[in-house]
Amino acid sequence: MKPQNFAILLVAAVLSFGVAVTAYVTHRPWTPANVNAQPMLRALKADASKIAGIEINQGGKIMKIVDKNGKWVIASHENYPANTEAVRKLILAASEAQLTERKTGKKSKLGLLGLSDPTVKGASSRLIRFLDDKDRPIAEIVVGNEKTGAFGNNKNGSYVRKPNEDQAWLANRSIVATAALNAWAKTRVVDVPTNSIKTASIEVAGEPAYTIDRDKDGKSFDLTPMPAGKKLKYVNSIDEIIESVSYVDFKDVRKAQTSDTLKNAGKATFQTDKGLKVELDLKSDGKEAWVTVTPSGEGDAKKDADAMSALVSGWEFKVPVGKVSSLMKKQADLLEDAGS
């Protein structure tokens, strides 16, 4: 064999070996050599079925989720329905997590891992407590930063420590749990494709209502009827209203209130091709805004209306103030003289 050919074969063999090693390291179970892995929360693994509540303290902000009559609700937000999948994922990750690598034991260094005192205002660390039906802790852990790719591709770990201990560890699971509401609730309560909206009406408080219908092309919308001698100032202004009415994301939630200091801003209503009807009643003082959502429908639309009702009936949702300004546009402000 020629030396040149031999060199080529040798390089190819080395590259193949490297690929094989990389694949093995990526997919094999990963355990550091310097410690025998141990359960992160041994009591939780044994008593996971007894969990009746979860409490998260992050920077002094408390988020509490409890099992109420077989359904998970957010107790810290008036028992609004919790995202059951998020609860399940946390319990599973925490009960399966193992401590695989000992990290710093110095209190002064804990902040580097996101493991400082979770009760201090502004802290990113989280004290997670798993509670029984008597509100007693089954297990608790302080969770800090996530370590991306710690155990191979797409296999992240988390820095953790036991409460009242300074010894930090790397756990072999991503423990995703914050005190933010959107971590525990499905905060998009209205989500309808704009091309399924057939008609909408806008009732700005103190102003005449107007109607928006989908054009024959099925892609755009227009005022119906267009006032004589008028045209839209901006071609996309009506489409933007439809885009805004098609979804509602909330930042906070509370039981619907019959009395409020916030002024009525108006109502936006739309109906889809399937017959789903959704009414959005808005209140705002210019600094904050709240909306109530009322869905209804018959036949094919009833299933969608019932699913939405399960999340919105009896509740009021805090939305960005910009949501009001994007929906509650006076008809006169949308138009100009046709000859201009």
C-alpha positions in Angstrom: 0.0 0.0 0.0 1.3 3.5 -0.9 2.1 5.7 2.1 -0.3 8.3 0.8 -3.2 5.9 0.8 -2.3 4.5 4.2 -2.4 8.1 5.6 -5.8 8.7 4.2 -7.2 5.5 5.7 -5.6 6.3 9.1 -7.3 9.8 9.2 -10.6 8.2 8.2 -10.3 5.7 11.0 -9.5 8.3 13.6 -12.5 10.4 12.5 -14.9 7.4 12.6 -13.6 6.6 16.1 -14.2 10.2 17.2 -17.8 10.1 15.9 -18.5 6.8 17.7 -17.1 8.1 21.0 -19.1 11.3 20.7 -22.3 9.4 20.1 -21.6 7.1 23.0 -20.9 9.9 25.4 -23.9 11.8 24.3 -26.4 9.0 24.7 -25.1 6.9 27.6 -26.3 7.6 31.2 -23.9 10.2 32.7 -22.5 9.8 36.2 -19.5 11.7 37.4 -16.7 9.6 38.8 -16.3 11.7 42.0 -19.6 10.8 43.7 -22.2 8.1 43.9 -25.5 9.5 42.7 -28.1 9.8 45.4 -31.8 10.8 45.4 -32.2 14.6 45.6 -35.4 14.2 47.6 -35.6 10.7 49.0 -38.8 11.4 50.9 -40.5 12.8 47.8 -39.7 9.7 45.8 -41.3 7.6 48.5 -44.3 9.7 49.1 -45.1 11.4 45.8 -48.7 10.2 45.9 -49.2 12.2 49.1 -48.4 15.5 47.6 -51.4 17.9 48.0 -49.7 21.2 47.5 -46.6 22.9 46.1 -45.2 26.2 47.5 -42.5 28.2 45.7 -40.8 31.2 47.4 -38.8 33.3 45.0 -37.5 36.6 46.2 -40.1 36.7 48.9 -42.9 36.2 46.3 -45.0 33.1 47.1 -46.7 30.9 44.5 -48.9 28.1 45.9 -50.6 25.4 44.0 -52.9 22.9 45.7 -55.0 19.9 44.9 -58.6 20.9 45.4 -61.1 18.1 45.0 -58.8 16.3 42.5 -58.0 19.4 40.5 -54.8 21.5 40.7 -55.6 25.2 41.4 -53.4 28.2 42.1 -54.3 29.1 45.7 -52.3 32.3 45.6 -54.5 33.5 42.8 -58.0 32.8 44.2 -57.9 29.1 43.1 -57.6 29.8 39.4 -57.1 26.5 37.4 -53.5 25.5 37.2 -51.7 24.0 34.3 -51.8 20.3 35.3 -49.0 19.4 32.9 -46.7 21.9 34.5 -47.4 20.5 38.0 -46.9 16.9 36.8 -43.6 17.8 35.2 -42.3 19.4 38.3 -43.3 16.5 40.6 -41.8 14.0 38.2 -38.5 15.9 37.7 -38.1 16.5 41.5 -38.9 12.9 42.5 -36.5 11.5 39.9 -33.6 13.9 40.3 -30.3 12.7 41.7 -27.4 14.6 43.2 -24.5 13.7 41.0 -21.8 16.2 41.7 -20.7 18.0 44.8 -20.1 21.8 44.2 -19.2 24.6 46.5 -19.9 24.5 50.2 -19.1 28.1 50.8 -22.0 30.4 51.5 -20.2 33.3 49.8 -20.1 31.4 46.6 -23.7 30.2 46.4 -24.8 33.3 44.5 -22.7 32.3 41.6 -24.9 29.2 41.2 -28.1 31.1 41.8 -28.5 29.5 45.2 -28.5 32.6 47.5 -31.3 33.1 50.1 -34.6 32.7 48.1 -36.5 34.8 50.6 -34.5 38.0 49.9 -36.3 40.4 47.5 -35.1 40.0 44.0 -33.5 36.6 44.5 -33.5 34.3 41.5 -33.3 31.2 43.6 -36.4 29.3 44.5 -37.4 27.4 47.7 -39.7 24.6 46.6 -41.8 22.9 49.2 -43.9 19.8 48.5 -46.8 19.7 51.0 -49.2 17.0 52.3 -52.9 17.6 52.8 -52.2 19.1 56.2 -49.9 21.7 54.7 -46.9 19.9 56.2 -43.7 19.7 54.1 -43.0 16.2 52.6 -39.7 17.5 51.1 -38.1 20.8 50.2 -35.2 22.0 48.1 -33.6 25.3 47.0 -33.1 25.4 43.3 -30.7 27.7 41.5 -29.4 28.1 37.9 -29.9 25.6 35.2 -26.7 24.1 33.6 -27.3 23.6 29.9 -26.1 20.4 28.4 -24.7 19.1 31.7 -25.6 15.5 30.9 -25.3 15.5 27.1 -27.3 17.1 24.3 -30.6 18.5 25.5 -30.0 17.0 28.9 -29.8 19.9 31.4 -29.1 19.8 35.1 -29.9 22.2 38.0 -27.8 23.5 40.9 -29.6 22.7 44.2 -29.0 22.7 47.9 -30.9 21.6 51.0 -32.5 24.5 53.0 -30.3 25.6 55.9 -27.3 24.0 54.3 -24.5 25.6 52.3 -23.4 22.6 50.4 -24.4 22.9 46.7 -25.0 20.1 44.3 -25.5 19.5 40.6 -28.8 17.5 40.1 -29.3 15.5 36.9 -32.7 17.0 36.1 -33.9 20.4 35.0 -36.1 21.7 37.8 -38.2 24.4 36.1 -40.3 26.1 38.7 -40.7 29.8 39.4 -43.1 32.0 41.2 -44.3 33.6 38.0 -48.0 33.1 37.2 -47.4 32.1 33.6 -45.3 29.1 34.8 -48.5 27.6 36.3 -51.4 28.9 34.3 -52.3 28.8 30.6 -52.3 32.6 30.3 -53.6 32.7 26.7 -57.3 32.2 27.3 -58.5 33.3 23.8 -56.6 32.1 20.7 -58.6 32.0 17.5 -57.1 32.1 13.9 -57.9 35.5 12.4 -58.9 33.8 9.1 -61.7 32.0 11.0 -63.3 35.2 12.2 -66.3 36.0 10.1 -67.5 39.2 11.8 -66.8 41.5 14.7 -68.3 44.5 16.4 -66.5 47.2 18.4 -68.4 49.3 21.0 -66.1 52.0 22.3 -67.7 53.5 25.5 -69.7 56.6 24.6 -69.3 56.1 20.9 -71.5 54.5 18.2 -70.8 50.8 17.6 -69.5 49.6 14.2 -69.1 46.3 12.5 -66.2 44.6 10.7 -66.8 41.8 8.3 -64.4 39.6 6.4 -64.1 40.5 2.7 -65.1 38.1 -0.1 -61.4 37.3 -0.6 -61.4 35.6 2.8 -58.2 37.3 3.7 -58.9 40.9 4.7 -61.6 42.8 6.6 -63.5 46.0 6.1 -66.1 48.2 7.8 -69.7 47.3 6.8 -71.1 49.5 5.7 -68.4 51.9 4.8 -69.9 55.4 5.6 -70.6 57.4 2.4 -67.8 59.6 1.2 -65.3 57.9 3.6 -62.3 55.6 3.3 -59.8 54.0 5.7 -56.9 56.3 6.7 -54.7 53.2 6.9 -55.2 50.1 4.8 -54.3 47.7 7.6 -56.1 49.4 10.5 -59.1 47.1 10.4 -57.0 44.0 10.1 -55.0 45.1 13.1 -58.2 45.3 15.2 -59.1 41.7 14.1 -55.6 40.5 15.0 -56.0 42.1 18.5 -59.4 40.7 19.1 -58.3 37.1 18.2 -56.3 36.5 21.3 -56.1 37.4 25.0 -53.0 36.9 27.1 -53.2 37.8 30.8 -50.7 39.0 33.4 -52.9 38.5 36.4 -56.3 37.1 37.3 -59.0 37.6 39.9 -62.6 36.7 40.5 -64.9 38.8 38.4 -65.9 41.9 40.3 -69.3 43.6 40.1 -68.0 46.9 41.4 -64.7 48.5 40.4 -63.1 51.9 40.3 -62.0 51.2 36.7 -64.1 52.9 34.0 -65.8 50.9 31.3 -63.7 51.1 28.1 -66.0 49.2 25.8 -66.8 45.8 24.3 -65.4 43.8 21.4 -67.3 40.9 20.1 -66.5 38.4 17.3 -68.0 35.3 15.7 -66.2 32.6 13.8 -67.3 30.5 10.8 -68.1 27.6 13.2 -70.4 29.8 15.2 -68.2 30.5 18.2 -69.0 33.9 19.7 -66.7 35.6 22.1 -67.4 38.9 24.0 -64.5 40.9 25.5 -65.6 43.5 28.1 -62.8 45.9 28.9 -62.2 48.3 31.8 -59.3 50.6 32.2 -58.1 53.8 33.9 -55.2 54.3 31.4 -52.7 52.7 33.9 -54.1 49.2 34.1 -56.7 47.2 32.2 -58.9 44.2 32.9 -61.1 42.1 30.7 -63.9 39.6 31.1 -64.4 36.9 28.5 -67.8 35.4 27.6 -67.8 32.6 25.1 -70.9 30.9 23.6 -71.8 28.6 20.8 -74.1 25.9 19.5 -73.5 22.8 17.5 -69.9 22.5 16.3 -68.9 25.6 18.3 -70.2 24.4 21.6 -67.1 22.2 22.3 -64.8 25.2 21.8 -67.0 27.5 23.8 -67.2 25.0 26.7 -63.4 24.6 26.7 -62.8 28.3 26.8 -65.5 28.7 29.5 -63.6 26.3 31.8 -60.8 28.9 31.9 -62.7 32.2 31.8 -66.1 31.9 33.4 -66.3 33.9 36.6 -62.8 35.4 36.1 -61.4 38.8 35.2 -58.0 39.1 33.5 -55.4 41.8 33.7 -54.1 42.7 30.3 -51.6 45.2 29.0 -53.1 48.7 28.6 -52.1 48.6 25.0 -54.7 45.9 24.5 -57.4 48.5 25.1 -56.0 51.0 22.8 -55.6 48.4 20.0 -59.2 47.3 20.3 -61.2 50.4 21.3 -60.6 52.5 18.3 -63.3 55.0 17.5 -64.7 54.6 14.0 -64.2 58.3 13.2 -60.5 57.9 13.9 -60.2 55.1 11.4 -61.7 57.2 8.5 -60.9 60.1 6.3 -62.7 61.8 3.3 -62.6 59.6 0.2 -61.3 62.4 -1.8 -58.3 63.1 0.4 
